[in-house]
Amino acid sequence: MSTDLPHGTVGDVLDAAEPQVCDDMSVEVALAVMTAARTSRLAVCDQDGQSTGLVTRAELAAVRDSSSYTDRLRLRDILGDHGVLTSAVSPLGDLVLSR
């Protein structure tokens, strides 16, 4: 088994591996997209198509279930709120892989 990482950025890998949605999508719609795509995470991009992060079903469900949730909340509103997102422009060599 090879341990060589592909060249590029995390955003490049996310684009290829995960369904990608725009950051102006609502939390509810993003959860529906995840259900339809049978995935537990989505790559998020800005209006210019640049990757801005990754959201998971668990993160979106926690936001939806919070007391401050409104249906006007967009993915871009929550991306900066938690520190678990990997920067879309981080070099792949900076990632720590675990099994």
N, C-alpha and C positions, 0 to 999 in steps of 0.2 A: 504494500500500500504506500503510495507516494505521500509525502508530507509537504510537498512544494505548494506554495500559495500562488494563485494567479496574480499577474501584475495588474495594477490599477488601484482604484479606490474602493472603499466600502460601498459607495454609491453605485459604482459599476456592477458590483456583484449583486446588490439589492435589486437593481433594475432588471437583471436577468433572472433572479430567483423568486421574487415576490411580485404579486399583483401591485401595481402602482396607482395611487390616487392623488388627486390634487388637494392641497392644504386648505382649500375653501370648502371642502366637503364637511357636512355635519357629522357628529359622532354617531347618530342613529343610522345614517346612510352608510357610513364606513362599516358599522357592525353588520348591516345587511349585505354589503359587498363581501365581507369576510365569510358570511354564511354561504352565499351563493358560490364563492370561489373555493369553499371548503379549506380555508386556511385560518391560521390563528394570528397572522400578522400581515401588515401592509406597509409597503414602502410609500413614503409621502414626498411629493414634489411641490415646488412653488409654481407660480404662473409661467415662469420661463422654462419649466421642465427640469429644473435642477433639484436633485434629491436633497431633502431637508431633514429626513429622519425616518424612523421606523416606529410604528405603533402596534401594540398587541391587543388581542381580544380582552385579556385581563385588565390592561390599562384603561381601555375604553369603557369596559363595564364598570370599573371603579369610578371613573369620571361620571358616567351616566347615573350611578347610584348615589352620588354625593349630593349633599343638600344645596350646593351652589349651582347644580346643573340646570341649564335652560336649553331649549331646542335651538337656540341661536348660536350655541357654542360650536366652533369650527375646529378642525384638526390643528390649524396654525395657532389657535388660542391655547392649546394644551401642550404643544411640542416643547416649549421652553420651560414648562412647569416641572418637569422631572428630569433628573440627571442620568437616567438609564439609557437614553438614546445615544447611539454611536454616531458620531459626526459622519455625514455622507461623504466628506472629503478626507477622512482619515486614511492614511496609507494602510494597506492591508497588513503590512508587517507590524503595525502597532497593535493589532488584535491579539488577544490571548484566547487560544482555542482550548476547549475542554471537551471531554467525552462524558 
